[in-house]
Amino acid sequence: MDIRVTLSEALRAKPQDESKLGFGSIFTDHMFLMDYEAGEGWKDARIVPYGDFHLDPAAMVLHYGQAIFEGTKCYRRADGGLQLFRPEANFARMTRSAERLGMPALDEKTALEGLKKLLEIEKDWVPHQDGTSLYIRPTMIALDAQLGVHAAHHYLFYIILSPVGSYYKEGLKPVSIYVEDEYVRAVRGGVGFTKCAGNYAASILAGEVAAKKGYSQVLWLDGVEQKYVEEVGSMNMMFAYGNKIVTPALNGSILPGITRDSIITVARAMGYEVVEERLAIADIFADAKSGKLTEAFGTGTAAVISPVGTLAWKDEILTVGDGNIGPVAQRLYDTLTGIQYGRIADDHGWVTKLS
Ligand SMILES: *Cc1c(COP(=O)(O)O)cnc(C)c1O
């Protein structure tokens, strides 16, 4: 598909101090869009100046929540060149999310072409400082102005870009996590495995409650028995027992993270044993108390690896390991970020060099 380009005539100043970038509040000068119409498919791929778009107040996305998104990053190597990490996996996941929400499969090829072309235009927006990146947010929404509940006939796919700061300015600081025992995030047969906006809407209240208690994230248990570990906020969970890593098996209600998959692959290549299984939270607490559990960490695109220092569940509060980042999390973090930033050879075919 041809991609039409309309360049902005009013380019904005790029952030001067990259140490103050934060996450997701600054956007670049352009965005990629394409439309879908039932019977015709995806069409009118275009790059236009970043800005508002027209949405009817009756648009189905605003009422029935057909909204899905993705998150990936563009990294700047030390030699100044740019690269993407497994973007095809993000677009393939978007198609799986779309199918579950009755939305059309993404034209993944045009989406990737559009992303590359957009990045060519916005290359100077990719920050330079260690640990920074250009966050990529592909999104798909239903447009039809129709209050009847059914699959829409018109959809919009778009990609916006946001320069983001380093997650860890002072090394990998462990986070404290609240194990949620009242609310649940997802149930089997539902939409837990999709990156749909509604999953986040359902998680906001629990996040606020946990924050008030002094915890930075919520760990979700399964939606039926509330006994088994699912995931944390926007990260998958992993636990280390010495050189063995265990992580909840994908069961339909857990989001299949691309970082999770990459860490499993990298860990196995490094000689760690990795087991995917159902993990009871009671066992995790017992193992942490007995000292068998040595590390806990989350995995996701934003932070890559986030070590867990404290876990609170009902009346129990425990410190994992000595409360600092452990050697397994540190090695895996160094290896995966090494591949993402081009410091370590990519043996897995994950990296797309742009320049
Ligand atoms: C995006 C996301 C993750 C992590 O996925 P990555 O592909 O590794 O970024 C984990 N859990 C949830 C709920 C998510 O939305």
The ligand as an SDF file (V2000), in Angstrom:
LIG
                    3D

 15 15  0  0  0  0  0  0  0  0999 V2000
    1.9710   -4.9530   27.7630 C   0  0  0  0  0  0  0  0  0  0  0  0
    1.7060   -5.7800   28.9580 C   0  0  0  0  0  0  0  0  0  0  0  0
    2.6730   -6.6590   29.5010 C   0  0  0  0  0  0  0  0  0  0  0  0
    4.0840   -6.7470   28.9770 C   0  0  0  0  0  0  0  0  0  0  0  0
    4.1640   -7.0460   27.6220 O   0  0  0  0  0  0  0  0  0  0  0  0
    5.4780   -6.6930   26.8010 P   0  0  0  0  0  0  0  0  0  0  0  0
    5.1640   -7.1710   25.4350 O   0  0  0  0  0  0  0  0  0  0  0  0
    6.5860   -7.4310   27.4350 O   0  0  0  0  0  0  0  0  0  0  0  0
    5.6660   -5.2200   26.9080 O   0  0  0  0  0  0  0  0  0  0  0  0
    2.3230   -7.4430   30.5840 C   0  0  0  0  0  0  0  0  0  0  0  0
    1.0880   -7.3640   31.1260 N   0  0  0  0  0  0  0  0  0  0  0  0
    0.1460   -6.5270   30.6510 C   0  0  0  0  0  0  0  0  0  0  0  0
   -1.1890   -6.4940   31.2920 C   0  0  0  0  0  0  0  0  0  0  0  0
    0.4230   -5.7100   29.5560 C   0  0  0  0  0  0  0  0  0  0  0  0
   -0.5220   -4.8820   29.1030 O   0  0  0  0  0  0  0  0  0  0  0  0
  1  2  1  0
  2  3  1  0
  2 14  2  0
  3  4  1  0
  3 10  2  0
  4  5  1  0
  5  6  1  0
  6  7  2  0
  6  8  1  0
  6  9  1  0
 10 11  1  0
 11 12  2  0
 12 13  1  0
 12 14  1  0
 14 15  1  0
M  END
$$$$
